[in-house]
């Protein structure tokens, strides 16, 4: 049975979270929502508090996942990150950073192709 785009996205976020944890990142928050927007993953990476946008695709038919992170989407993520930092200013002295993880599932391989862009915007 084919997954819905919501299921595919949730599975992608779970995969990305595990992938980054294996690289030493520590999960702070998942699917942080405010009235201005959402950040998929917020993780600590050494001196950085990383706000991560995850894009999951099954093909490049409609463009690469990176292309979906438009300047407007970047502004939304930044605003949401600022709200997160403002609400937690006493507990976070880490520098913020914005990363992108693009996962592309192909039929021929069980694991997705992973493109992790650190300091993406």
Backbone bond lengths (Angstrom), bond angles and torsions (degrees), N, CA, C in turn:
res aa  C-N    CA-C-N  psi(-1)  N-CA   C-N-CA  omega(-1)  CA-C   N-CA-C  phi
1 X - - - 1.442 - - 1.528 108.92 -
2 X 1.311 116.18 135.49 1.459 122.14 -178.55 1.529 110.34 -75.38
3 X 1.338 115.53 138.65 1.455 120.70 179.55 1.525 110.20 -79.70
4 X 1.331 115.23 149.82 1.457 119.59 173.48 1.525 107.82 -74.38
5 X 1.317 116.68 163.99 1.462 119.58 179.21 1.530 110.69 -63.45
6 X 1.322 117.16 -32.38 1.470 120.57 177.24 1.535 110.77 -65.67
7 X 1.341 116.24 -43.93 1.472 120.31 178.21 1.531 110.72 -64.18
8 X 1.331 115.61 -43.68 1.454 120.79 179.40 1.529 109.83 -60.53
9 X 1.327 117.29 -43.63 1.464 121.28 178.85 1.517 112.26 -63.50
10 X 1.329 117.13 -43.49 1.468 120.90 179.01 1.526 110.80 -64.11
11 X 1.324 116.66 -42.07 1.465 120.34 177.33 1.531 110.43 -63.72
12 X 1.322 115.98 -39.76 1.467 120.41 178.22 1.514 112.13 -63.19
13 X 1.327 116.91 -41.94 1.471 120.25 178.22 1.530 110.78 -63.90
14 X 1.322 116.84 -40.08 1.464 120.61 177.85 1.521 110.44 -63.56
15 X 1.330 116.56 -44.84 1.459 120.81 179.16 1.526 110.12 -62.66
16 X 1.336 117.44 -46.89 1.468 121.76 -179.22 1.522 110.98 -60.62
17 X 1.329 116.65 -41.07 1.459 120.95 179.38 1.532 110.47 -61.43
18 X 1.315 117.08 -48.51 1.473 120.77 178.37 1.533 111.01 -62.21
19 X 1.327 116.61 -42.42 1.466 122.14 179.03 1.532 110.55 -58.09
20 X 1.319 116.54 -46.39 1.462 120.41 -178.99 1.531 111.80 -71.51
21 X 1.331 117.06 -36.69 1.469 119.64 176.45 1.527 111.07 -61.14
22 X 1.333 116.47 -37.02 1.472 120.24 176.51 1.521 111.46 -64.31
23 X 1.322 117.05 -23.89 1.464 122.23 177.85 1.531 111.89 -90.51
24 X 1.340 116.87 2.74 1.451 120.58 175.98 1.519 115.88 102.70
25 X 1.319 117.65 -1.48 1.458 120.15 176.89 1.530 109.07 -70.21
26 X 1.334 115.86 153.04 1.459 121.34 178.52 1.528 108.05 -120.52
27 X 1.326 115.85 125.84 1.461 120.73 -178.02 1.522 110.78 -68.80
28 X 1.307 114.87 129.02 1.460 122.35 176.96 1.536 109.43 -103.46
29 X 1.324 115.85 -45.56 1.466 120.60 -175.80 1.526 108.66 -160.63
30 X 1.323 114.92 146.91 1.471 120.45 177.57 1.522 108.40 -123.09
31 X 1.323 116.66 137.08 1.468 123.92 179.09 1.529 111.80 54.16
32 X 1.317 115.48 56.74 1.460 120.61 178.30 1.530 109.00 -75.47
33 X 1.332 116.26 119.91 1.465 122.74 -176.80 1.518 110.60 -112.07
34 X 1.319 115.50 140.84 1.466 122.34 167.40 1.520 106.31 -136.52
35 X 1.316 116.26 -179.22 1.468 118.74 178.02 1.534 111.45 -68.48
36 X 1.336 116.93 -19.07 1.464 119.73 -179.00 1.519 113.67 -90.48
37 X 1.336 117.67 -20.41 1.452 118.37 -178.68 1.512 113.40 164.97
38 X 1.329 115.14 -160.48 1.458 121.92 -176.69 1.521 109.62 -141.20
39 X 1.324 115.13 146.63 1.462 122.26 170.52 1.527 105.89 -118.35
40 X 1.327 116.11 129.20 1.459 120.57 -175.39 1.528 112.60 -63.48
41 X 1.326 116.28 -53.43 1.466 121.02 -178.63 1.522 109.47 -135.38
42 X 1.316 115.96 140.07 1.462 121.48 170.94 1.522 105.13 -122.93
43 X 1.343 115.25 120.59 1.460 120.24 -174.77 1.524 110.46 -136.00
44 X 1.312 115.74 154.92 1.457 121.55 174.59 1.528 108.70 -96.75
45 X 1.335 114.86 135.57 1.461 121.98 176.52 1.521 106.98 -135.46
46 X 1.323 116.27 90.73 1.461 120.23 -177.72 1.522 110.51 61.71
47 X 1.318 116.66 -118.87 1.466 122.22 -178.04 1.530 113.44 -84.64
48 X 1.303 117.07 3.61 1.464 122.23 -175.12 1.523 112.21 -109.44
49 X 1.320 115.13 143.29 1.460 122.06 165.65 1.520 104.29 -105.43
50 X 1.320 116.28 112.46 1.462 121.52 -168.28 1.527 110.86 -103.50
51 X 1.324 115.07 124.76 1.461 122.74 175.61 1.523 105.67 -99.13
52 X 1.333 115.73 119.21 1.462 120.69 -168.72 1.520 111.31 -118.55
53 X 1.318 115.04 127.59 1.460 122.61 172.95 1.525 107.06 -99.80
54 X 1.333 116.26 127.20 1.464 121.68 -179.80 1.525 108.07 -110.40
55 X 1.315 116.19 128.07 1.461 122.13 175.25 1.523 107.93 -119.35
56 X 1.316 116.52 126.96 1.458 122.09 -177.94 1.521 108.84 -118.25
57 X 1.299 115.48 130.57 1.461 121.76 -178.13 1.530 109.88 -132.53
58 X 1.324 115.19 156.65 1.466 120.28 172.68 1.527 110.92 -104.94
59 X 1.331 117.03 -8.90 1.463 122.08 175.84 1.529 107.98 -166.50
60 X 1.317 114.72 174.80 1.468 120.36 175.63 1.526 110.77 -101.37
61 X 1.318 116.39 16.70 1.455 121.71 -176.52 1.531 112.49 -55.08
62 X 1.321 116.56 -38.65 1.464 120.54 -179.26 1.526 111.62 -105.26
63 X 1.324 116.51 23.03 1.454 121.82 179.51 1.513 111.15 103.88
64 X 1.304 115.10 161.66 1.460 121.75 179.09 1.526 109.05 -72.24
65 X 1.317 116.22 150.91 1.461 121.18 -179.45 1.522 113.56 -55.53
66 X 1.326 116.90 -33.65 1.473 120.63 178.94 1.523 111.85 -60.76
67 X 1.307 116.52 -32.14 1.459 120.45 -178.29 1.524 112.73 -67.21
68 X 1.318 117.09 -18.93 1.462 121.41 179.85 1.532 112.15 -80.18
69 X 1.321 116.91 -9.03 1.464 120.30 -179.56 1.521 107.46 -97.60
70 X 1.301 113.77 78.31 1.462 122.99 -176.00 1.527 110.83 -74.19
71 X 1.322 117.67 167.43 1.470 119.53 174.20 1.534 112.65 -55.82
72 X 1.317 117.80 -36.33 1.474 120.54 177.99 1.525 110.32 -65.64
73 X 1.334 117.89 -41.61 1.462 122.01 178.20 1.531 110.08 -64.53
74 X 1.323 116.89 -39.66 1.458 120.92 177.71 1.531 110.92 -62.42
75 X 1.324 117.43 -42.26 1.477 120.87 177.76 1.522 110.60 -61.54
76 X 1.323 116.64 -42.30 1.469 120.77 179.30 1.527 110.73 -61.83
77 X 1.315 116.67 -44.48 1.462 120.81 179.44 1.527 110.21 -63.93
78 X 1.331 116.88 -43.03 1.471 119.95 178.74 1.527 111.69 -61.26
79 X 1.331 116.68 -44.96 1.473 120.08 179.20 1.525 111.18 -61.70
80 X 1.311 116.04 -42.81 1.467 120.16 179.48 1.530 109.88 -64.94
81 X 1.326 117.04 -41.13 1.462 120.96 177.93 1.524 110.82 -62.37
82 X 1.331 117.49 -41.02 1.467 120.61 178.11 1.518 111.39 -61.56
83 X 1.321 117.39 -40.22 1.460 120.53 177.01 1.527 110.38 -63.68
84 X 1.321 116.89 -43.01 1.458 121.09 178.38 1.530 110.24 -59.60
85 X 1.324 116.13 -47.89 1.465 120.67 -179.10 1.524 111.72 -64.58
86 X 1.326 116.75 -39.69 1.464 120.83 -179.75 1.533 110.99 -63.45
87 X 1.318 116.72 -42.17 1.469 120.76 -179.44 1.523 112.11 -69.83
88 X 1.311 117.58 -22.57 1.466 121.61 -175.67 1.521 111.77 -122.22
89 X 1.317 117.74 30.32 1.468 120.50 -173.77 1.520 113.31 -62.31
90 X 1.316 118.23 -27.17 1.464 120.50 179.86 1.525 112.17 -75.88
91 X 1.321 117.48 -29.12 1.460 119.22 -175.45 1.520 113.35 -97.34
92 X 1.337 118.20 -10.59 1.467 119.98 -177.76 1.509 111.59 -121.14
93 X 1.314 114.20 117.40 1.461 120.80 174.16 1.532 109.56 -115.89
94 X 1.320 115.48 11.70 1.462 120.67 -179.33 1.524 110.33 -80.82
95 X 1.318 115.96 153.41 1.458 121.24 176.20 1.518 109.58 -78.04
96 X 1.330 118.07 136.13 1.469 119.57 178.58 1.526 111.65 -78.76
97 X 1.333 114.21 151.19 1.456 121.50 178.21 1.519 107.65 -147.92
98 X 1.311 116.58 151.80 1.463 121.57 -179.39 1.522 109.21 -119.83
99 X 1.333 115.12 119.21 1.461 122.05 178.80 1.523 109.63 -116.04
100 X 1.309 114.80 160.81 1.459 122.15 175.07 1.522 107.56 -129.14
101 X 1.326 115.73 136.58 1.468 121.19 172.66 1.522 106.63 -122.32
102 X 1.333 115.21 120.76 1.465 121.14 177.35 1.517 107.91 -109.98
103 X 1.325 115.93 124.21 1.458 122.47 178.12 1.518 108.43 -112.45
104 X 1.316 115.86 129.47 1.461 120.21 177.42 1.524 108.45 -123.26
105 X 1.318 115.18 113.04 1.464 121.15 177.95 1.522 108.50 -86.10
106 X 1.313 115.72 128.60 1.466 122.16 176.18 1.521 107.43 -114.48
107 X 1.299 116.55 147.95 1.479 120.63 -178.82 1.514 112.31 -62.05
108 X 1.316 117.57 -32.04 1.462 120.63 -172.51 1.528 114.04 -81.12
109 X 1.341 118.06 -12.41 1.462 119.51 -178.78 1.532 110.05 -128.11
110 X 1.345 117.24 142.67 1.469 119.76 -176.29 1.531 113.72 -73.62
111 X 1.327 117.34 -32.52 1.463 121.71 -179.41 1.531 108.52 -99.76
112 X 1.327 117.00 149.14 1.455 118.16 178.89 1.527 111.90 -74.96
113 X 1.322 115.61 156.76 1.466 120.68 168.66 1.521 106.06 -72.52
114 X 1.315 117.36 136.46 1.460 121.56 -176.80 1.518 109.40 -116.64
115 X 1.323 115.10 128.60 1.462 122.23 170.98 1.516 106.71 -120.84
116 X 1.329 116.69 111.88 1.466 121.39 179.40 1.529 107.52 -109.03
117 X 1.325 115.63 117.88 1.461 121.38 179.54 1.528 108.01 -109.10
118 X 1.316 115.07 108.49 1.462 121.47 178.10 1.527 108.27 -83.90
119 X 1.327 117.29 144.48 1.477 122.12 -177.92 1.528 110.02 56.12
120 X 1.322 116.93 45.03 1.467 122.14 -172.73 1.527 113.51 -65.00
121 X 1.329 116.51 -35.63 1.475 119.73 179.61 1.498 109.93 -155.58
